[in-house]
Amino acid sequence: MRIGRRPAWPVVLLISGAITSTGIWAATGLASARPEHAPPASVAAATDASADAASLRARLPGEPGGRWPGGVARPEAAGFGFLVGVYCTSRTNCWAVGVQGGSGNATLSQALHWNGKAWRHVKMPSPGGLNAKTELAAVRCATASACWAVGYYVRGGATLNAMLRWNGRKWTAMGTPEPAGSGKTSQNELTDVTCISVRNCWAVGYFGRVGSTTLDEVLHWNGTKWLRVRVPAPGGTTNVSVNMLNDVRCPTSSRCLAVGSYSPGTGSGKTFNQALSWAGKSWTAEHAPSPGSSAAHNDATLFGLGCGARNSCWAVGAFGPSSQDKFLSQVMHWNGRTWSRTPMSQPGGTGAIALNELGWVTCSSAGNCWAVGTYGQTNPSLELNQAQHWNGRRWVLVHTPNPAGTATNDENALLSVRCTSGSDCWAVGGAAKAESGTVADEILHWNGKKWTIQPA
């Protein structure tokens, strides 16, 4: 069993021993087969073999009565929980969102707020209801009183976009376009959101139907409602084509970037990095190198995106051969014109069972960025927190504590990070001790000198 990020998205998080989208749920005991929100057939065909290299967020089944970090008893109804996104508007105002267990196989939204002194749980709706699935992916704020959290929920067999809004007083669910429709074979999932201003936000993800094309999903907020914006499909539009976006950022008010992956589904067995760009009028495809693409059945996916200046953005992810249990981190830099690969250490090594995955990156300036994820080995499983720091010259691995421990089958994964300054950063994720099998929220804090575990 291991914690892993979304394979560009059959939920915000997935877990498994084998990490394939068909095996995840059976492995966790949450279902006996592919879940009702599993990807359309086209996604499954192109990504079942690549789900490992394309996954770095996860959900693990917990046990009622387990403990939260810091020894606080978890509510019986929750069963398990993990955090997938964090965002701060100041040192005294941060939000962390994630997933917690409900009754049966239900998964519910969870939100925590930082007031400068402690993290507190805040009521948040679960659009899927208390007995279905709602799973969040990310959170972003334009101001302290204008925040968005995105993901997906299941209703009547359909997977629909989850869009939650904070107005300074409470979280409420909002409707969005559902480009795949709302029928039982429909799949609409949002993976990230970013805002230029209160009246100018972007959300990305993917959509499709069983036996049909999977396409990039891009929505725009104009201050009144969310509207769908059409974008290129670098993977094509055949019934086996797959196009998925994972993250979006805007380094200026007139320039935005989105990253993810695509696969033509033509039998090559390969998944490639995807990059799109918005220059004020339309979204266009940009070339992004895909490391390992010369090898057969190579999977490359960009998960996270962060910008420190108008001409300096970073994208992080993973790549590796789908025929092996080997995953390597990848880092790409955008200089305002083109994408290029940047060297980075592989703390999990580069051997046959190496595990190195980065899922999120944030920058407070062009010379100060953090990328987080996990590293270790795939068989037998061991996952440790990974944090890499960009100092303006190179990426450096920085020590992080591991709340779940460092023994075989222990799982620690950082899924998101955000900084208000060089001496104030938060990283969130999930941690599961092998002997307990219980996953709990994980929160780490950077004070300018070291990362420390914080109570959730």
C-alpha positions in Angstrom: 0.0 0.0 0.0 1.3 3.5 -0.7 0.3 7.1 -0.8 0.3 8.5 -4.3 -1.0 11.5 -6.1 -3.8 11.7 -8.7 -3.1 10.1 -12.0 -4.1 13.4 -13.4 -7.3 12.6 -11.9 -9.5 9.8 -11.0 -9.9 11.6 -7.7 -7.9 14.1 -6.0 -6.1 11.2 -4.4 -5.6 7.6 -5.0 -4.0 4.8 -3.0 -3.0 1.3 -3.8 -0.5 -1.3 -3.5 -0.2 -1.4 -7.3 -1.3 2.2 -7.8 -3.4 1.4 -10.9 -6.8 3.0 -11.2 -8.4 -0.5 -11.3 -6.6 -1.9 -8.3 -6.7 1.1 -5.9 -10.1 0.6 -4.5 -9.9 -3.2 -4.1 -6.6 -2.8 -2.4 -8.0 -0.4 0.1 -11.2 -2.3 0.7 -13.3 0.7 -0.3 -14.8 -1.2 -3.2 -14.5 -4.5 -5.0 -13.7 -3.0 -8.4 -13.2 0.2 -10.3 -15.1 2.9 -8.4 -18.1 4.7 -9.8 -16.0 7.8 -10.4 -13.3 5.9 -12.2 -12.0 7.4 -15.5 -13.8 6.9 -18.8 -12.7 3.9 -20.8 -10.4 6.1 -22.9 -8.6 7.2 -19.7 -8.4 3.7 -18.4 -7.0 2.4 -21.6 -4.3 5.0 -21.7 -3.5 5.3 -18.0 -4.0 2.0 -16.3 -0.4 1.1 -17.1 0.8 4.5 -16.3 -1.0 5.3 -13.1 2.1 4.7 -11.0 4.2 7.3 -12.7 1.3 9.6 -12.8 0.2 9.4 -9.2 1.2 11.4 -6.2 -1.7 12.0 -4.0 -3.6 9.4 -2.1 -6.2 8.2 0.3 -5.7 5.3 2.7 -8.4 3.6 4.6 -8.4 4.5 8.3 -9.7 2.9 11.4 -12.4 4.7 13.5 -10.9 5.9 16.8 -7.5 6.5 15.2 -5.3 9.4 16.2 -4.6 12.7 14.4 -1.1 14.1 14.4 -0.3 15.4 17.9 -2.3 12.5 19.5 -5.8 14.2 19.2 -8.5 11.6 18.8 -10.1 11.5 15.3 -13.9 11.5 15.1 -15.3 8.0 14.8 -17.2 8.9 11.7 -14.2 10.1 9.8 -12.2 6.9 9.9 -9.4 8.5 7.9 -8.3 11.9 6.6 -5.6 13.6 4.6 -5.0 17.1 3.3 -4.5 17.9 -0.4 -4.2 21.7 -0.7 -3.0 24.7 1.3 -3.0 28.4 0.6 -2.2 31.5 2.7 -3.1 35.1 2.2 -1.0 36.2 5.2 0.9 34.7 8.1 -2.3 34.6 10.1 -4.7 33.4 7.5 -4.3 30.0 5.8 -6.7 27.4 4.5 -6.0 23.6 4.2 -8.5 21.4 2.5 -8.7 17.6 2.0 -10.8 14.5 2.4 -12.2 12.6 5.4 -14.0 9.4 5.6 -17.8 9.2 6.0 -20.1 6.3 6.5 -19.5 3.2 4.5 -17.5 4.1 1.4 -18.4 7.8 1.5 -15.7 10.5 1.4 -16.4 14.0 2.6 -14.8 17.4 2.3 -12.7 18.8 5.2 -11.3 22.3 5.7 -8.9 23.6 8.3 -8.2 27.3 9.0 -5.0 28.8 10.4 -5.5 32.0 12.5 -1.9 32.6 13.3 -2.0 30.4 16.4 -3.7 27.1 15.7 -5.4 25.1 13.0 -9.1 24.7 13.5 -11.7 22.6 11.6 -14.3 24.7 9.7 -17.6 23.3 8.5 -17.5 22.7 4.7 -20.3 21.2 2.6 -19.9 17.9 0.7 -21.9 18.3 -2.6 -22.1 14.6 -3.0 -24.0 14.2 0.3 -23.0 12.4 3.5 -23.3 8.9 1.9 -21.5 9.5 -1.4 -18.1 10.7 -2.6 -16.8 14.3 -2.5 -13.1 14.7 -2.9 -11.3 18.0 -3.1 -8.1 18.7 -5.0 -6.9 22.3 -4.3 -7.7 25.6 -2.6 -6.9 29.2 -3.7 -7.8 32.6 -2.4 -8.0 36.0 -4.2 -8.4 37.7 -0.8 -9.0 36.6 2.7 -12.7 36.7 2.1 -12.7 35.2 -1.4 -11.5 31.6 -1.7 -12.2 28.6 -3.9 -11.8 24.9 -3.4 -12.2 22.4 -6.3 -12.5 18.7 -6.9 -15.3 16.3 -7.8 -18.3 14.6 -6.3 -20.5 11.7 -7.3 -24.3 11.9 -7.8 -26.5 9.3 -9.5 -23.5 7.6 -11.0 -22.2 10.7 -12.6 -19.0 12.4 -11.6 -19.4 16.2 -11.4 -17.3 19.2 -10.8 -17.0 20.3 -7.1 -16.7 24.0 -6.7 -16.8 25.4 -3.1 -16.7 29.1 -2.3 -15.6 31.0 0.9 -17.1 34.4 1.3 -15.5 35.4 4.5 -18.2 33.7 6.7 -18.9 30.3 5.3 -18.2 27.7 2.6 -20.9 27.1 0.0 -21.2 24.9 -3.0 -21.6 26.5 -6.4 -22.6 25.2 -9.8 -20.3 25.0 -12.8 -20.6 23.9 -16.4 -20.4 20.1 -16.7 -18.9 19.6 -20.2 -19.3 15.8 -20.1 -22.9 16.2 -19.0 -24.5 14.7 -15.9 -25.4 11.2 -17.1 -24.2 8.0 -15.5 -21.3 7.7 -17.9 -20.2 11.4 -17.4 -16.9 12.3 -15.9 -16.2 15.9 -14.9 -13.3 16.6 -12.5 -11.5 19.7 -11.5 -7.9 19.5 -10.3 -6.8 23.0 -9.6 -7.8 26.7 -9.3 -6.0 30.0 -9.3 -7.1 33.7 -9.2 -5.7 36.9 -10.6 -8.3 38.9 -8.8 -11.7 38.4 -7.2 -13.4 38.6 -10.6 -10.8 36.7 -12.6 -10.1 33.1 -11.8 -9.3 29.9 -13.7 -10.0 26.2 -12.9 -8.7 23.2 -14.8 -9.2 19.5 -14.9 -10.6 17.0 -17.4 -13.8 15.5 -18.7 -15.1 12.7 -20.8 -17.6 9.8 -21.1 -17.2 6.0 -21.1 -15.9 4.9 -24.5 -15.2 8.5 -25.6 -12.4 11.1 -25.8 -11.0 12.5 -22.6 -10.4 16.3 -22.9 -8.9 19.1 -21.0 -11.4 21.1 -18.9 -10.8 24.8 -18.4 -13.3 27.1 -16.6 -13.1 30.9 -16.1 -14.7 32.9 -13.4 -15.8 36.4 -14.5 -17.0 37.6 -11.1 -20.6 36.4 -11.7 -20.4 32.8 -12.9 -18.1 30.0 -14.2 -17.9 29.6 -18.0 -16.2 26.9 -20.0 -13.3 27.9 -22.3 -12.3 25.6 -25.1 -8.7 24.6 -25.3 -6.4 22.5 -27.6 -6.3 18.7 -27.3 -2.6 17.8 -27.9 -3.4 14.1 -27.4 -6.1 14.3 -30.2 -9.8 13.6 -30.1 -10.1 9.9 -30.9 -12.0 7.6 -28.6 -8.7 6.5 -27.1 -7.1 10.0 -26.8 -6.4 11.3 -23.3 -5.9 15.0 -22.3 -5.6 15.9 -18.7 -4.7 19.2 -16.9 -3.4 19.1 -13.3 -2.4 22.7 -12.4 -2.8 26.3 -13.5 -1.0 29.5 -12.6 -0.9 33.1 -13.9 2.4 34.9 -13.6 0.8 38.1 -14.9 -2.8 39.3 -15.4 -2.6 38.5 -19.1 -0.5 35.3 -19.1 -1.5 32.0 -17.6 0.0 28.5 -17.8 -1.5 25.1 -17.3 0.2 21.7 -17.1 -0.7 18.0 -17.1 -0.3 15.1 -19.5 -1.6 13.7 -22.7 -1.6 10.4 -24.6 -2.6 9.8 -28.3 -3.7 6.3 -27.2 -2.4 4.9 -30.5 -0.7 1.9 -29.0 2.6 3.7 -28.2 2.1 3.1 -24.5 3.4 6.5 -23.8 2.2 9.5 -21.8 3.7 12.9 -22.4 4.0 16.2 -20.5 1.4 18.7 -21.5 1.7 22.6 -21.3 -0.8 25.2 -22.4 -0.5 29.0 -22.4 -3.0 31.8 -22.2 -1.9 35.2 -23.6 -5.1 37.1 -23.1 -7.3 35.8 -26.0 -7.0 32.0 -26.2 -5.2 29.0 -24.9 -2.5 27.5 -27.1 -0.4 24.3 -26.8 3.3 24.7 -25.9 6.1 22.2 -26.2 7.3 20.8 -22.9 10.1 18.1 -23.0 9.1 14.7 -21.8 12.0 12.9 -20.1 12.4 9.3 -21.0 10.1 9.6 -24.0 12.6 7.8 -26.2 12.0 4.6 -24.2 9.1 2.3 -24.8 6.0 2.6 -22.6 7.4 5.7 -20.8 5.0 7.8 -18.7 5.7 11.5 -18.1 3.2 13.7 -16.2 3.5 17.3 -14.8 1.5 17.6 -11.5 2.4 21.0 -10.0 3.0 24.5 -11.2 4.4 27.6 -9.4 5.5 31.0 -10.6 8.0 33.3 -8.9 8.1 36.1 -11.5 6.5 37.0 -14.8 9.2 35.1 -16.7 10.0 32.3 -14.2 7.7 29.4 -13.5 8.4 25.8 -12.4 6.5 22.6 -13.2 7.1 19.4 -11.3 6.0 15.8 -11.8 7.3 12.2 -12.4 8.3 9.9 -15.2 9.3 6.3 -15.7 8.7 3.1 -17.6 5.2 1.7 -17.0 6.7 -1.8 -17.2 8.8 -1.2 -14.1 8.2 -0.1 -10.5 10.6 2.8 -11.0 9.6 6.5 -10.8 11.8 9.6 -11.1 11.1 13.2 -10.3 11.1 15.7 -13.1 11.4 19.5 -13.0 10.7 21.9 -15.8 11.5 25.7 -16.0 9.6 28.3 -18.1 11.6 31.4 -18.9 8.8 33.4 -20.3 9.1 31.8 -23.7 10.0 28.1 -23.6 10.1 25.1 -21.2 13.3 23.3 -20.4 14.3 20.5 -18.0 16.4 21.3 -14.9 18.5 18.7 -13.0 17.3 17.6 -9.6 18.5 15.0 -7.1 16.6 11.7 -6.9 16.7 10.9 -3.1 15.1 7.5 -3.7 17.9 6.6 -6.1 17.5 5.5 -9.7 17.4 1.7 -9.4 14.7 -0.7 -10.4 12.5 0.0 -7.3 13.3 3.7 -6.9 10.4 6.0 -5.9 10.8 9.8 -6.5 7.7 11.9 -7.1 7.0 15.6 -6.9 3.4 16.8 -6.8 3.4 20.5 -5.9 5.6 23.6 -6.2 5.3 27.1 -4.9 7.4 30.2 -5.3 7.5 33.4 -3.2 10.1 34.9 -5.6 12.2 33.8 -8.6 15.0 32.8 -6.1 12.8 31.0 -3.5 10.7 28.0 -4.4 9.7 24.8 -2.7 8.7 21.5 -4.3 7.2 18.7 -2.3 6.2 15.1 -2.8 7.6 11.7 -1.6 10.5 9.3 -2.1 11.6 5.9 -1.1 11.1 2.5 -2.7 8.2 0.7 -4.4 8.8 -2.9 -3.4 8.7 -3.4 -0.5 7.0 0.0 -0.1 8.5 2.8 1.9 7.4 6.5 1.4 9.2 9.4 3.0 8.4 13.1 2.7 10.3 14.9 0.1 11.0 18.7 0.1 13.3 20.4 -2.4 14.3 24.1 -2.2 15.3 26.3 -5.1 17.8 29.0 -3.9 18.1 30.8 -7.2 20.9 28.6 -8.4 19.9 25.0 -7.9 17.4 22.6 -6.3 18.6 21.2 -2.9 17.0 18.4 -0.9 16.0 19.6 2.6 15.4 17.3 5.6 11.8 16.8 6.6 10.3 14.8 9.5 8.2 11.8 8.8 5.2 11.5 11.2 4.4 7.9 10.2 7.9 6.7 10.7 10.6 5.3 8.4 10.0 1.6 8.6 9.0 -0.7 5.7 5.5 0.0 4.5 5.2 3.3 6.4 3.7 6.1 4.2 4.5 9.8 4.4 3.5 12.1 1.5 3.5 15.8 1.1 0.8 16.9 -1.3 0.9 20.7 -1.3 3.0 23.6 0.0 2.6 27.4 0.3 4.8 30.2 1.7 4.1 33.7 2.9 7.8 34.5 3.1 11.2 32.8 3.1 10.7 31.9 6.8 7.0 30.9 6.8 5.8 27.9 4.8 3.2 25.2 5.3 3.3 21.8 3.7 0.3 19.4 4.0 -0.4 15.8 3.1 -1.1 12.4 4.7 0.8 9.9 6.9 0.0 6.3 7.6 1.9 4.0 10.0 2.1 0.5 8.5 1.2 -1.3 11.8 -2.0 0.8 12.2 -3.1 1.2 8.6 -4.6 4.5 9.6 -4.1 7.6 7.5 -4.1 11.0 9.2 -3.7 14.7 8.2 -0.1 15.7 8.0 1.0 19.4 8.5 4.6 20.6 8.5 5.9 24.2 9.1 9.1 25.8 7.8 10.5 28.6 10.0 13.4 29.6 7.8 15.7 26.9 9.3 13.9 23.6 9.5 10.6 21.8 8.9 8.7 20.7 12.0 5.5 18.6 12.6 2.4 20.7 13.6 -0.8 19.4 15.2 -3.8 19.4 12.9 
